[in-house]
Amino acid sequence: MGKNQGAIEIYVDPKNHQLLGAELLVEAAEHLAHLLNWIISEQLTIDEILEKPFYHPTLEEGLRTALKHAQRQLNAL
């Protein structure tokens, strides 16, 4: 889309590192919401999600950034 605007807040269980939910403030959020729904229903951990491919340039790269940030925070606990 050629835009670098918005925010993604993700929620992760600190015990098992599974993704619990997210807040999206981005254009085309319905696509990311659908993707996150799949991820949550599969009960994937942050590490497992980050092993998946993230194509460039895509909106999903913003999700990857949020996931990496959460991974760093969890590893610091």
All heavy atoms as a GROMACS GRO file, in nm:
protein
  617
    1MET      N    1   0.081  -0.119   0.000
    1MET     CA    2   0.000   0.000   0.000
    1MET      C    3   0.086   0.126   0.000
    1MET      O    4   0.033   0.234  -0.014
    1MET     CB    5  -0.092   0.002   0.121
    1MET     CG    6  -0.200  -0.101   0.118
    1MET     SD    7  -0.304  -0.078   0.262
    1MET     CE    8  -0.377  -0.237   0.267
    2GLY      N    9   0.214   0.108   0.025
    2GLY     CA   10   0.303   0.222   0.025
    2GLY      C   11   0.286   0.314   0.145
    2GLY      O   12   0.324   0.430   0.139
    3LYS      N   13   0.225   0.263   0.252
    3LYS     CA   14   0.204   0.344   0.371
    3LYS      C   15   0.267   0.274   0.489
    3LYS      O   16   0.255   0.154   0.505
    3LYS     CB   17   0.055   0.365   0.397
    3LYS     CG   18  -0.014   0.442   0.289
    3LYS     CD   19  -0.159   0.460   0.318
    3LYS     CE   20  -0.225   0.538   0.206
    3LYS     NZ   21  -0.367   0.557   0.229
    4ASN      N   22   0.335   0.352   0.571
    4ASN     CA   23   0.398   0.298   0.690
    4ASN      C   24   0.337   0.365   0.811
    4ASN      O   25   0.401   0.442   0.881
    4ASN     CB   26   0.550   0.322   0.684
    4ASN     CG   27   0.622   0.245   0.792
    4ASN    OD1   28   0.566   0.158   0.856
    4ASN    ND2   29   0.747   0.279   0.812
    5GLN      N   30   0.205   0.336   0.832
    5GLN     CA   31   0.132   0.399   0.941
    5GLN      C   32   0.047   0.295   1.011
    5GLN      O   33   0.003   0.198   0.950
    5GLN     CB   34   0.041   0.508   0.887
    5GLN     CG   35   0.114   0.621   0.820
    5GLN     CD   36   0.017   0.721   0.759
    5GLN    OE1   37  -0.102   0.695   0.747
    5GLN    NE2   38   0.068   0.835   0.720
    6GLY      N   39   0.025   0.316   1.138
    6GLY     CA   40  -0.064   0.229   1.213
    6GLY      C   41   0.004   0.170   1.334
    6GLY      O   42   0.119   0.203   1.366
    7ALA      N   43  -0.069   0.081   1.400
    7ALA     CA   44  -0.016   0.017   1.520
    7ALA      C   45  -0.079  -0.120   1.537
    7ALA      O   46  -0.192  -0.143   1.495
    7ALA     CB   47  -0.045   0.103   1.642
    8ILE      N   48  -0.004  -0.208   1.598
    8ILE     CA   49  -0.051  -0.342   1.632
    8ILE      C   50  -0.008  -0.369   1.775
    8ILE      O   51   0.109  -0.356   1.809
    8ILE     CB   52   0.007  -0.450   1.540
    8ILE    CG1   53  -0.032  -0.425   1.395
    8ILE    CG2   54  -0.039  -0.589   1.584
    8ILE    CD1   55   0.036  -0.519   1.297
    9GLU      N   56  -0.104  -0.404   1.859
    9GLU     CA   57  -0.076  -0.443   1.997
    9GLU      C   58  -0.116  -0.590   2.008
    9GLU      O   59  -0.228  -0.626   1.974
    9GLU     CB   60  -0.160  -0.359   2.094
    9GLU     CG   61  -0.134  -0.385   2.239
    9GLU     CD   62  -0.009  -0.315   2.290
    9GLU    OE1   63   0.037  -0.217   2.228
    9GLU    OE2   64   0.044  -0.360   2.393
   10ILE      N   65  -0.023  -0.674   2.050
   10ILE     CA   66  -0.056  -0.817   2.060
   10ILE      C   67  -0.051  -0.860   2.206
   10ILE      O   68   0.021  -0.802   2.287
   10ILE     CB   69   0.036  -0.905   1.973
   10ILE    CG1   70   0.181  -0.891   2.010
   10ILE    CG2   71   0.016  -0.874   1.825
   10ILE    CD1   72   0.269  -0.989   1.940
   11TYR      N   73  -0.129  -0.962   2.236
   11TYR     CA   74  -0.140  -1.015   2.371
   11TYR      C   75  -0.098  -1.161   2.370
   11TYR      O   76  -0.149  -1.240   2.291
   11TYR     CB   77  -0.284  -0.998   2.423
   11TYR     CG   78  -0.326  -0.855   2.421
   11TYR    CD1   79  -0.399  -0.802   2.315
   11TYR    CD2   80  -0.287  -0.769   2.524
   11TYR    CE1   81  -0.434  -0.669   2.312
   11TYR    CE2   82  -0.322  -0.635   2.521
   11TYR     CZ   83  -0.396  -0.586   2.416
   11TYR     OH   84  -0.429  -0.453   2.412
   12VAL      N   85  -0.004  -1.193   2.459
   12VAL     CA   86   0.057  -1.325   2.462
   12VAL      C   87   0.053  -1.380   2.604
   12VAL      O   88   0.076  -1.306   2.700
   12VAL     CB   89   0.204  -1.317   2.414
   12VAL    CG1   90   0.270  -1.453   2.416
   12VAL    CG2   91   0.212  -1.256   2.275
   13ASP      N   92   0.024  -1.509   2.616
   13ASP     CA   93   0.027  -1.575   2.747
   13ASP      C   94   0.173  -1.588   2.789
   13ASP      O   95   0.252  -1.653   2.720
   13ASP     CB   96  -0.038  -1.713   2.735
   13ASP     CG   97  -0.051  -1.785   2.869
   13ASP    OD1   98   0.036  -1.765   2.957
   13ASP    OD2   99  -0.146  -1.862   2.883
   14PRO      N  100   0.213  -1.526   2.901
   14PRO     CA  101   0.353  -1.532   2.941
   14PRO      C  102   0.400  -1.671   2.983
   14PRO      O  103   0.519  -1.698   2.984
   14PRO     CB  104   0.362  -1.434   3.058
   14PRO     CG  105   0.224  -1.420   3.108
   14PRO     CD  106   0.132  -1.447   2.992
   15LYS      N  107   0.307  -1.760   3.015
   15LYS     CA  108   0.345  -1.895   3.058
   15LYS      C  109   0.382  -1.985   2.941
   15LYS      O  110   0.483  -2.055   2.945
   15LYS     CB  111   0.231  -1.958   3.138
   15LYS     CG  112   0.204  -1.887   3.269
   15LYS     CD  113   0.086  -1.946   3.340
   15LYS     CE  114   0.054  -1.863   3.463
   15LYS     NZ  115  -0.072  -1.901   3.524
   16ASN      N  116   0.299  -1.985   2.835
   16ASN     CA  117   0.325  -2.077   2.723
   16ASN      C  118   0.357  -2.004   2.592
   16ASN      O  119   0.378  -2.068   2.491
   16ASN     CB  120   0.208  -2.173   2.703
   16ASN     CG  121   0.078  -2.102   2.674
   16ASN    OD1  122   0.077  -1.988   2.632
   16ASN    ND2  123  -0.032  -2.172   2.696
   17HIS      N  124   0.359  -1.872   2.596
   17HIS     CA  125   0.394  -1.786   2.482
   17HIS      C  126   0.298  -1.799   2.364
   17HIS      O  127   0.334  -1.767   2.251
   17HIS     CB  128   0.538  -1.812   2.436
   17HIS     CG  129   0.639  -1.775   2.538
   17HIS    ND1  130   0.773  -1.762   2.508
   17HIS    CD2  131   0.630  -1.747   2.671
   17HIS    CE1  132   0.839  -1.729   2.618
   17HIS    NE2  133   0.754  -1.719   2.717
   18GLN      N  134   0.175  -1.843   2.390
   18GLN     CA  135   0.074  -1.850   2.283
   18GLN      C  136   0.009  -1.714   2.263
   18GLN      O  137  -0.015  -1.640   2.359
   18GLN     CB  138  -0.033  -1.953   2.316
   18GLN     CG  139   0.015  -2.095   2.304
   18GLN     CD  140  -0.096  -2.194   2.336
   18GLN    OE1  141  -0.195  -2.162   2.399
   18GLN    NE2  142  -0.076  -2.317   2.292
   19LEU      N  143  -0.019  -1.684   2.138
   19LEU     CA  144  -0.088  -1.561   2.104
   19LEU      C  145  -0.233  -1.570   2.152
   19LEU      O  146  -0.302  -1.668   2.125
   19LEU     CB  147  -0.083  -1.537   1.953
   19LEU     CG  148  -0.142  -1.407   1.903
   19LEU    CD1  149  -0.062  -1.289   1.956
   19LEU    CD2  150  -0.144  -1.406   1.752
   20LEU      N  151  -0.279  -1.468   2.225
   20LEU     CA  152  -0.415  -1.466   2.280
   20LEU      C  153  -0.508  -1.372   2.204
   20LEU      O  154  -0.628  -1.396   2.196
   20LEU     CB  155  -0.412  -1.424   2.427
   20LEU     CG  156  -0.332  -1.512   2.522
   20LEU    CD1  157  -0.328  -1.449   2.660
   20LEU    CD2  158  -0.391  -1.652   2.526
   21GLY      N  159  -0.453  -1.265   2.151
   21GLY     CA  160  -0.536  -1.167   2.082
   21GLY      C  161  -0.453  -1.050   2.034
   21GLY      O  162  -0.331  -1.047   2.054
   22ALA      N  163  -0.520  -0.954   1.972
   22ALA     CA  164  -0.449  -0.837   1.920
   22ALA      C  165  -0.546  -0.722   1.899
   22ALA      O  166  -0.666  -0.742   1.884
   22ALA     CB  167  -0.381  -0.872   1.788
   23GLU      N  168  -0.490  -0.602   1.899
   23GLU     CA  169  -0.562  -0.482   1.861
   23GLU      C  170  -0.492  -0.429   1.736
   23GLU      O  171  -0.369  -0.418   1.734
   23GLU     CB  172  -0.558  -0.377   1.971
   23GLU     CG  173  -0.634  -0.416   2.096
   23GLU     CD  174  -0.630  -0.308   2.201
   23GLU    OE1  175  -0.670  -0.193   2.172
   23GLU    OE2  176  -0.584  -0.340   2.311
   24LEU      N  177  -0.570  -0.395   1.635
   24LEU     CA  178  -0.514  -0.351   1.508
   24LEU      C  179  -0.563  -0.210   1.475
   24LEU      O  180  -0.683  -0.184   1.477
   24LEU     CB  181  -0.557  -0.445   1.396
   24LEU     CG  182  -0.527  -0.593   1.417
   24LEU    CD1  183  -0.593  -0.676   1.308
   24LEU    CD2  184  -0.378  -0.617   1.421
   25LEU      N  185  -0.470  -0.123   1.445
   25LEU     CA  186  -0.502   0.012   1.401
   25LEU      C  187  -0.424   0.034   1.271
   25LEU      O  188  -0.323   0.104   1.267
   25LEU     CB  189  -0.462   0.114   1.508
   25LEU     CG  190  -0.493   0.260   1.476
   25LEU    CD1  191  -0.642   0.281   1.455
   25LEU    CD2  192  -0.438   0.350   1.583
   26VAL      N  193  -0.469  -0.036   1.168
   26VAL     CA  194  -0.402  -0.033   1.038
   26VAL      C  195  -0.508  -0.040   0.927
   26VAL      O  196  -0.620  -0.084   0.950
   26VAL     CB  197  -0.303  -0.150   1.020
   26VAL    CG1  198  -0.192  -0.142   1.121
   26VAL    CG2  199  -0.374  -0.283   1.030
   27GLU      N  200  -0.470   0.005   0.807
   27GLU     CA  201  -0.558  -0.014   0.693
   27GLU      C  202  -0.563  -0.163   0.659
   27GLU      O  203  -0.467  -0.236   0.682
   27GLU     CB  204  -0.506   0.064   0.573
   27GLU     CG  205  -0.524   0.214   0.589
   27GLU     CD  206  -0.500   0.288   0.459
   27GLU    OE1  207  -0.538   0.236   0.353
   27GLU    OE2  208  -0.442   0.396   0.466
   28ALA      N  209  -0.674  -0.207   0.606
   28ALA     CA  210  -0.695  -0.347   0.568
   28ALA      C  211  -0.681  -0.440   0.688
   28ALA      O  212  -0.628  -0.550   0.678
   28ALA     CB  213  -0.599  -0.387   0.456
   29ALA      N  214  -0.729  -0.393   0.803
   29ALA     CA  215  -0.717  -0.472   0.926
   29ALA      C  216  -0.794  -0.604   0.918
   29ALA      O  217  -0.757  -0.699   0.985
   29ALA     CB  218  -0.766  -0.390   1.045
   30GLU      N  219  -0.897  -0.610   0.835
   30GLU     CA  220  -0.974  -0.734   0.826
   30GLU      C  221  -0.889  -0.851   0.778
   30GLU      O  222  -0.907  -0.964   0.822
   30GLU     CB  223  -1.099  -0.717   0.737
   30GLU     CG  224  -1.071  -0.693   0.591
   30GLU     CD  225  -1.037  -0.548   0.555
   30GLU    OE1  226  -1.034  -0.461   0.643
   30GLU    OE2  227  -1.012  -0.524   0.436
   31HIS      N  228  -0.792  -0.824   0.692
   31HIS     CA  229  -0.704  -0.931   0.644
   31HIS      C  230  -0.615  -0.981   0.757
   31HIS      O  231  -0.600  -1.102   0.778
   31HIS     CB  232  -0.619  -0.880   0.527
   31HIS     CG  233  -0.518  -0.979   0.480
   31HIS    ND1  234  -0.552  -1.091   0.408
   31HIS    CD2  235  -0.385  -0.986   0.498
   31HIS    CE1  236  -0.444  -1.163   0.384
   31HIS    NE2  237  -0.341  -1.101   0.437
   32LEU      N  238  -0.555  -0.889   0.830
   32LEU     CA  239  -0.471  -0.928   0.944
   32LEU      C  240  -0.554  -0.996   1.053
   32LEU      O  241  -0.507  -1.091   1.117
   32LEU     CB  242  -0.399  -0.807   1.002
   32LEU     CG  243  -0.272  -0.762   0.932
   32LEU    CD1  244  -0.211  -0.643   1.003
   32LEU    CD2  245  -0.172  -0.874   0.921
   33ALA      N  246  -0.675  -0.948   1.075
   33ALA     CA  247  -0.761  -1.010   1.176
   33ALA      C  248  -0.790  -1.155   1.140
   33ALA      O  249  -0.789  -1.243   1.227
   33ALA     CB  250  -0.890  -0.931   1.190
   34HIS      N  251  -0.814  -1.181   1.014
   34HIS     CA  252  -0.839  -1.318   0.968
   34HIS      C  253  -0.715  -1.405   0.988
   34HIS      O  254  -0.723  -1.517   1.038
   34HIS     CB  255  -0.880  -1.315   0.821
   34HIS     CG  256  -0.925  -1.446   0.769
   34HIS    ND1  257  -0.893  -1.491   0.644
   34HIS    CD2  258  -1.000  -1.544   0.825
   34HIS    CE1  259  -0.946  -1.610   0.625
   34HIS    NE2  260  -1.011  -1.645   0.733
   35LEU      N  261  -0.600  -1.353   0.954
   35LEU     CA  262  -0.474  -1.425   0.972
   35LEU      C  263  -0.450  -1.453   1.121
   35LEU      O  264  -0.414  -1.565   1.159
   35LEU     CB  265  -0.358  -1.343   0.915
   35LEU     CG  266  -0.219  -1.400   0.927
   35LEU    CD1  267  -0.207  -1.531   0.849
   35LEU    CD2  268  -0.117  -1.301   0.876
   36LEU      N  269  -0.472  -1.354   1.205
   36LEU     CA  270  -0.454  -1.373   1.349
   36LEU      C  271  -0.552  -1.475   1.405
   36LEU      O  272  -0.518  -1.552   1.495
   36LEU     CB  273  -0.467  -1.239   1.421
   36LEU     CG  274  -0.350  -1.144   1.402
   36LEU    CD1  275  -0.387  -1.003   1.445
   36LEU    CD2  276  -0.228  -1.193   1.476
   37ASN      N  277  -0.673  -1.478   1.352
   37ASN     CA  278  -0.772  -1.576   1.396
   37ASN      C  279  -0.721  -1.717   1.368
   37ASN      O  280  -0.733  -1.807   1.454
   37ASN     CB  281  -0.905  -1.552   1.326
   37ASN     CG  282  -1.011  -1.648   1.372
   37ASN    OD1  283  -1.027  -1.671   1.491
   37ASN    ND2  284  -1.084  -1.705   1.278
   38TRP      N  285  -0.663  -1.740   1.252
   38TRP     CA  286  -0.605  -1.871   1.221
   38TRP      C  287  -0.494  -1.906   1.319
   38TRP      O  288  -0.486  -2.017   1.370
   38TRP     CB  289  -0.550  -1.872   1.080
   38TRP     CG  290  -0.649  -1.898   0.973
   38TRP    CD1  291  -0.779  -1.937   0.989
   38TRP    CD2  292  -0.626  -1.890   0.834
   38TRP    NE1  293  -0.838  -1.952   0.867
   38TRP    CE2  294  -0.746  -1.923   0.769
   38TRP    CE3  295  -0.516  -1.856   0.756
   38TRP    CZ2  296  -0.759  -1.926   0.631
   38TRP    CZ3  297  -0.529  -1.858   0.619
   38TRP    CH2  298  -0.649  -1.893   0.557
   39ILE      N  299  -0.406  -1.810   1.342
   39ILE     CA  300  -0.293  -1.832   1.432
   39ILE      C  301  -0.341  -1.868   1.573
   39ILE      O  302  -0.292  -1.964   1.634
   39ILE     CB  303  -0.202  -1.707   1.436
   39ILE    CG1  304  -0.131  -1.689   1.303
   39ILE    CG2  305  -0.102  -1.715   1.550
   39ILE    CD1  306  -0.060  -1.556   1.288
   40ILE      N  307  -0.438  -1.793   1.623
   40ILE     CA  308  -0.489  -1.817   1.758
   40ILE      C  309  -0.559  -1.953   1.765
   40ILE      O  310  -0.541  -2.027   1.861
   40ILE     CB  311  -0.581  -1.702   1.802
   40ILE    CG1  312  -0.499  -1.575   1.820
   40ILE    CG2  313  -0.656  -1.738   1.930
   40ILE    CD1  314  -0.581  -1.448   1.833
   41SER      N  315  -0.637  -1.987   1.664
   41SER     CA  316  -0.709  -2.115   1.665
   41SER      C  317  -0.613  -2.234   1.659
   41SER      O  318  -0.646  -2.342   1.709
   41SER     CB  319  -0.810  -2.122   1.551
   41SER     OG  320  -0.745  -2.131   1.426
   42GLU      N  321  -0.495  -2.214   1.604
   42GLU     CA  322  -0.394  -2.321   1.599
   42GLU      C  323  -0.309  -2.326   1.726
   42GLU      O  324  -0.224  -2.413   1.740
   42GLU     CB  325  -0.303  -2.303   1.477
   42GLU     CG  326  -0.373  -2.324   1.344
   42GLU     CD  327  -0.419  -2.467   1.326
   42GLU    OE1  328  -0.344  -2.561   1.362
   42GLU    OE2  329  -0.532  -2.486   1.275
   43GLN      N  330  -0.330  -2.231   1.817
   43GLN     CA  331  -0.259  -2.223   1.944
   43GLN      C  332  -0.107  -2.221   1.926
   43GLN      O  333  -0.032  -2.286   1.999
   43GLN     CB  334  -0.302  -2.337   2.037
   43GLN     CG  335  -0.449  -2.334   2.069
   43GLN     CD  336  -0.493  -2.447   2.158
   43GLN    OE1  337  -0.442  -2.558   2.153
   43GLN    NE2  338  -0.592  -2.419   2.241
   44LEU      N  339  -0.062  -2.142   1.828
   44LEU     CA  340   0.080  -2.131   1.801
   44LEU      C  341   0.148  -2.039   1.902
   44LEU      O  342   0.089  -1.943   1.950
   44LEU     CB  343   0.104  -2.077   1.660
   44LEU     CG  344   0.052  -2.162   1.545
   44LEU    CD1  345   0.076  -2.091   1.413
   44LEU    CD2  346   0.117  -2.299   1.545
   45THR      N  347   0.273  -2.070   1.931
   45THR     CA  348   0.354  -1.983   2.016
   45THR      C  349   0.418  -1.875   1.930
   45THR      O  350   0.422  -1.885   1.807
   45THR     CB  351   0.465  -2.062   2.088
   45THR    OG1  352   0.558  -2.108   1.989
   45THR    CG2  353   0.410  -2.179   2.167
   46ILE      N  354   0.470  -1.773   1.997
   46ILE     CA  355   0.538  -1.666   1.925
   46ILE      C  356   0.653  -1.722   1.841
   46ILE      O  357   0.671  -1.686   1.725
   46ILE     CB  358   0.592  -1.560   2.025
   46ILE    CG1  359   0.477  -1.488   2.095
   46ILE    CG2  360   0.682  -1.459   1.956
   46ILE    CD1  361   0.392  -1.403   2.006
   47ASP      N  362   0.731  -1.812   1.898
   47ASP     CA  363   0.843  -1.871   1.824
   47ASP      C  364   0.795  -1.946   1.701
   47ASP      O  365   0.855  -1.936   1.593
   47ASP     CB  366   0.924  -1.965   1.914
   47ASP     CG  367   0.999  -1.891   2.024
   47ASP    OD1  368   1.029  -1.771   2.005
   47ASP    OD2  369   1.026  -1.953   2.127
   48GLU      N  370   0.686  -2.021   1.712
   48GLU     CA  371   0.632  -2.096   1.598
   48GLU      C  372   0.579  -2.003   1.490
   48GLU      O  373   0.599  -2.029   1.370
   48GLU     CB  374   0.520  -2.191   1.644
   48GLU     CG  375   0.569  -2.305   1.731
   48GLU     CD  376   0.457  -2.382   1.798
   48GLU    OE1  377   0.350  -2.324   1.825
   48GLU    OE2  378   0.480  -2.501   1.826
   49ILE      N  379   0.516  -1.895   1.531
   49ILE     CA  380   0.463  -1.799   1.434
   49ILE      C  381   0.578  -1.736   1.357
   49ILE      O  382   0.573  -1.723   1.234
   49ILE     CB  383   0.380  -1.690   1.504
   49ILE    CG1  384   0.260  -1.752   1.575
   49ILE    CG2  385   0.334  -1.584   1.404
   49ILE    CD1  386   0.194  -1.660   1.676
   50LEU      N  387   0.684  -1.699   1.428
   50LEU     CA  388   0.797  -1.632   1.362
   50LEU      C  389   0.877  -1.725   1.272
   50LEU      O  390   0.958  -1.678   1.191
   50LEU     CB  391   0.887  -1.566   1.467
   50LEU     CG  392   0.826  -1.440   1.530
   50LEU    CD1  393   0.908  -1.396   1.649
   50LEU    CD2  394   0.814  -1.330   1.426
   51GLU      N  395   0.856  -1.855   1.280
   51GLU     CA  396   0.919  -1.950   1.188
   51GLU      C  397   0.849  -1.951   1.052
   51GLU      O  398   0.906  -1.999   0.955
   51GLU     CB  399   0.918  -2.091   1.247
   51GLU     CG  400   1.011  -2.108   1.364
   51GLU     CD  401   0.997  -2.244   1.429
   51GLU    OE1  402   0.918  -2.328   1.382
   51GLU    OE2  403   1.066  -2.266   1.530
   52LYS      N  404   0.728  -1.896   1.044
   52LYS     CA  405   0.650  -1.892   0.920
   52LYS      C  406   0.705  -1.782   0.829
   52LYS      O  407   0.764  -1.685   0.875
   52LYS     CB  408   0.502  -1.864   0.949
   52LYS     CG  409   0.438  -1.958   1.049
   52LYS     CD  410   0.423  -2.095   0.993
   52LYS     CE  411   0.349  -2.186   1.091
   52LYS     NZ  412   0.362  -2.324   1.059
   53PRO      N  413   0.685  -1.797   0.698
   53PRO     CA  414   0.734  -1.692   0.606
   53PRO      C  415   0.649  -1.565   0.613
   53PRO      O  416   0.527  -1.572   0.630
   53PRO     CB  417   0.720  -1.758   0.469
   53PRO     CG  418   0.617  -1.863   0.486
   53PRO     CD  419   0.626  -1.910   0.628
   54PHE      N  420   0.716  -1.453   0.606
   54PHE     CA  421   0.652  -1.322   0.596
   54PHE      C  422   0.705  -1.258   0.470
   54PHE      O  423   0.824  -1.225   0.461
   54PHE     CB  424   0.686  -1.234   0.718
   54PHE     CG  425   0.619  -1.278   0.846
   54PHE    CD1  426   0.673  -1.379   0.922
   54PHE    CD2  427   0.503  -1.216   0.888
   54PHE    CE1  428   0.612  -1.419   1.040
   54PHE    CE2  429   0.441  -1.255   1.006
   54PHE     CZ  430   0.496  -1.358   1.082
   55TYR      N  431   0.622  -1.243   0.370
   55TYR     CA  432   0.666  -1.192   0.241
   55TYR      C  433   0.684  -1.041   0.243
   55TYR      O  434   0.620  -0.971   0.320
   55TYR     CB  435   0.568  -1.235   0.131
   55TYR     CG  436   0.558  -1.384   0.123
   55TYR    CD1  437   0.450  -1.452   0.178
   55TYR    CD2  438   0.662  -1.459   0.067
   55TYR    CE1  439   0.444  -1.590   0.173
   55TYR    CE2  440   0.656  -1.596   0.063
   55TYR     CZ  441   0.547  -1.661   0.116
   55TYR     OH  442   0.541  -1.798   0.112
   56HIS      N  443   0.771  -0.992   0.156
   56HIS     CA  444   0.806  -0.850   0.150
   56HIS      C  445   0.768  -0.796   0.013
   56HIS      O  446   0.791  -0.864  -0.086
   56HIS     CB  447   0.956  -0.834   0.172
   56HIS     CG  448   1.005  -0.696   0.149
   56HIS    ND1  449   0.988  -0.596   0.242
   56HIS    CD2  450   1.068  -0.639   0.043
   56HIS    CE1  451   1.041  -0.484   0.194
   56HIS    NE2  452   1.088  -0.509   0.075
   57PRO      N  453   0.715  -0.680   0.000
   57PRO     CA  454   0.664  -0.593   0.105
   57PRO      C  455   0.515  -0.621   0.129
   57PRO      O  456   0.436  -0.626   0.035
   57PRO     CB  457   0.683  -0.454   0.046
   57PRO     CG  458   0.665  -0.473  -0.102
   57PRO     CD  459   0.714  -0.614  -0.131
   58THR      N  460   0.480  -0.644   0.250
   58THR     CA  461   0.340  -0.671   0.285
   58THR      C  462   0.305  -0.607   0.418
   58THR      O  463   0.392  -0.575   0.499
   58THR     CB  464   0.312  -0.822   0.295
   58THR    OG1  465   0.390  -0.877   0.402
   58THR    CG2  466   0.345  -0.895   0.167
   59LEU      N  467   0.176  -0.595   0.441
   59LEU     CA  468   0.126  -0.545   0.568
   59LEU      C  469   0.164  -0.638   0.682
   59LEU      O  470   0.186  -0.596   0.794
   59LEU     CB  471  -0.027  -0.531   0.558
   59LEU     CG  472  -0.100  -0.463   0.671
   59LEU    CD1  473  -0.050  -0.320   0.689
   59LEU    CD2  474  -0.249  -0.464   0.645
   60GLU      N  475   0.177  -0.767   0.652
   60GLU     CA  476   0.211  -0.865   0.755
   60GLU      C  477   0.348  -0.842   0.817
   60GLU      O  478   0.375  -0.890   0.926
   60GLU     CB  479   0.202  -1.007   0.697
   60GLU     CG  480   0.062  -1.054   0.668
   60GLU     CD  481   0.006  -0.999   0.537
   60GLU    OE1  482   0.082  -0.939   0.458
   60GLU    OE2  483  -0.114  -1.015   0.514
   61GLU      N  484   0.432  -0.770   0.749
   61GLU     CA  485   0.563  -0.738   0.807
   61GLU      C  486   0.549  -0.655   0.935
   61GLU      O  487   0.630  -0.667   1.026
   61GLU     CB  488   0.651  -0.666   0.706
   61GLU     CG  489   0.701  -0.758   0.597
   61GLU     CD  490   0.784  -0.684   0.495
   61GLU    OE1  491   0.734  -0.587   0.436
   61GLU    OE2  492   0.901  -0.723   0.479
   62GLY      N  493   0.445  -0.574   0.943
   62GLY     CA  494   0.418  -0.500   1.065
   62GLY      C  495   0.380  -0.593   1.179
   62GLY      O  496   0.419  -0.573   1.294
   63LEU      N  497   0.308  -0.699   1.146
   63LEU     CA  498   0.275  -0.801   1.245
   63LEU      C  499   0.402  -0.871   1.292
   63LEU      O  500   0.420  -0.893   1.411
   63LEU     CB  501   0.176  -0.902   1.187
   63LEU     CG  502   0.142  -1.022   1.274
   63LEU    CD1  503   0.082  -0.979   1.407
   63LEU    CD2  504   0.049  -1.116   1.199
   64ARG      N  505   0.490  -0.903   1.200
   64ARG     CA  506   0.616  -0.967   1.237
   64ARG      C  507   0.696  -0.880   1.332
   64ARG      O  508   0.753  -0.928   1.431
   64ARG     CB  509   0.700  -0.998   1.112
   64ARG     CG  510   0.831  -1.070   1.147
   64ARG     CD  511   0.917  -1.093   1.026
   64ARG     NE  512   0.950  -0.965   0.966
   64ARG     CZ  513   1.003  -0.951   0.846
   64ARG    NH1  514   1.028  -1.055   0.771
   64ARG    NH2  515   1.030  -0.831   0.799
   65THR      N  516   0.699  -0.750   1.307
   65THR     CA  517   0.769  -0.658   1.396
   65THR      C  518   0.710  -0.663   1.537
   65THR      O  519   0.784  -0.668   1.636
   65THR     CB  520   0.764  -0.515   1.340
   65THR    OG1  521   0.826  -0.514   1.211
   65THR    CG2  522   0.833  -0.416   1.432
   66ALA      N  523   0.577  -0.662   1.547
   66ALA     CA  524   0.512  -0.668   1.678
   66ALA      C  525   0.542  -0.801   1.747
   66ALA      O  526   0.564  -0.805   1.868
   66ALA     CB  527   0.361  -0.650   1.661
   67LEU      N  528   0.543  -0.909   1.671
   67LEU     CA  529   0.573  -1.041   1.728
   67LEU      C  530   0.716  -1.049   1.779
   67LEU      O  531   0.742  -1.104   1.886
   67LEU     CB  532   0.547  -1.151   1.625
   67LEU     CG  533   0.401  -1.173   1.587
   67LEU    CD1  534   0.392  -1.259   1.461
   67LEU    CD2  535   0.324  -1.235   1.700
   68LYS      N  536   0.810  -0.993   1.703
   68LYS     CA  537   0.950  -0.992   1.747
   68LYS      C  538   0.967  -0.910   1.875
   68LYS      O  539   1.043  -0.947   1.963
   68LYS     CB  540   1.040  -0.939   1.636
   68LYS     CG  541   1.063  -1.036   1.524
   68LYS     CD  542   1.158  -0.978   1.421
   68LYS     CE  543   1.189  -1.078   1.313
   68LYS     NZ  544   1.286  -1.025   1.215
   69HIS      N  545   0.895  -0.799   1.882
   69HIS     CA  546   0.901  -0.715   2.003
   69HIS      C  547   0.848  -0.792   2.122
   69HIS      O  548   0.909  -0.792   2.230
   69HIS     CB  549   0.823  -0.587   1.980
   69HIS     CG  550   0.827  -0.492   2.095
   69HIS    ND1  551   0.939  -0.420   2.128
   69HIS    CD2  552   0.734  -0.458   2.185
   69HIS    CE1  553   0.915  -0.347   2.233
   69HIS    NE2  554   0.790  -0.367   2.270
   70ALA      N  555   0.736  -0.862   2.104
   70ALA     CA  556   0.679  -0.943   2.212
   70ALA      C  557   0.774  -1.056   2.252
   70ALA      O  558   0.791  -1.085   2.371
   70ALA     CB  559   0.545  -1.002   2.170
   71GLN      N  560   0.838  -1.116   2.154
   71GLN     CA  561   0.934  -1.225   2.182
   71GLN      C  562   1.050  -1.174   2.268
   71GLN      O  563   1.090  -1.239   2.364
   71GLN     CB  564   0.986  -1.281   2.050
   71GLN     CG  565   1.077  -1.401   2.063
   71GLN     CD  566   1.129  -1.446   1.929
   71GLN    OE1  567   1.178  -1.365   1.850
   71GLN    NE2  568   1.116  -1.575   1.901
   72ARG      N  569   1.101  -1.056   2.236
   72ARG     CA  570   1.210  -0.997   2.316
   72ARG      C  571   1.162  -0.969   2.459
   72ARG      O  572   1.236  -0.995   2.554
   72ARG     CB  573   1.262  -0.869   2.251
   72ARG     CG  574   1.349  -0.891   2.130
   72ARG     CD  575   1.418  -0.763   2.085
   72ARG     NE  576   1.327  -0.657   2.048
   72ARG     CZ  577   1.273  -0.642   1.928
   72ARG    NH1  578   1.303  -0.728   1.830
   72ARG    NH2  579   1.191  -0.541   1.902
   73GLN      N  580   1.041  -0.919   2.474
   73GLN     CA  581   0.988  -0.892   2.608
   73GLN      C  582   0.972  -1.021   2.688
   73GLN      O  583   1.005  -1.025   2.806
   73GLN     CB  584   0.854  -0.819   2.597
   73GLN     CG  585   0.866  -0.677   2.550
   73GLN     CD  586   0.732  -0.610   2.539
   73GLN    OE1  587   0.634  -0.670   2.496
   73GLN    NE2  588   0.727  -0.483   2.574
   74LEU      N  589   0.922  -1.126   2.624
   74LEU     CA  590   0.904  -1.253   2.693
   74LEU      C  591   1.037  -1.315   2.733
   74LEU      O  592   1.050  -1.371   2.840
   74LEU     CB  593   0.825  -1.351   2.605
   74LEU     CG  594   0.678  -1.318   2.586
   74LEU    CD1  595   0.620  -1.402   2.472
   74LEU    CD2  596   0.601  -1.339   2.714
   75ASN      N  597   1.135  -1.304   2.646
   75ASN     CA  598   1.267  -1.360   2.676
   75ASN      C  599   1.337  -1.286   2.788
   75ASN      O  600   1.423  -1.340   2.855
   75ASN     CB  601   1.355  -1.362   2.551
   75ASN     CG  602   1.308  -1.463   2.450
   75ASN    OD1  603   1.239  -1.559   2.483
   75ASN    ND2  604   1.343  -1.443   2.324
   76ALA      N  605   1.297  -1.162   2.812
   76ALA     CA  606   1.356  -1.081   2.919
   76ALA      C  607   1.295  -1.112   3.055
   76ALA      O  608   1.350  -1.074   3.158
   76ALA     CB  609   1.339  -0.933   2.889
   77LEU      N  610   1.182  -1.184   3.057
   77LEU     CA  611   1.117  -1.217   3.186
   77LEU      C  612   1.196  -1.318   3.266
   77LEU      O  613   1.260  -1.403   3.221
   77LEU     CB  614   0.976  -1.272   3.162
   77LEU     CG  615   0.875  -1.174   3.103
   77LEU    CD1  616   0.742  -1.244   3.083
   77LEU    CD2  617   0.857  -1.055   3.195
   0.00000   0.00000   0.00000
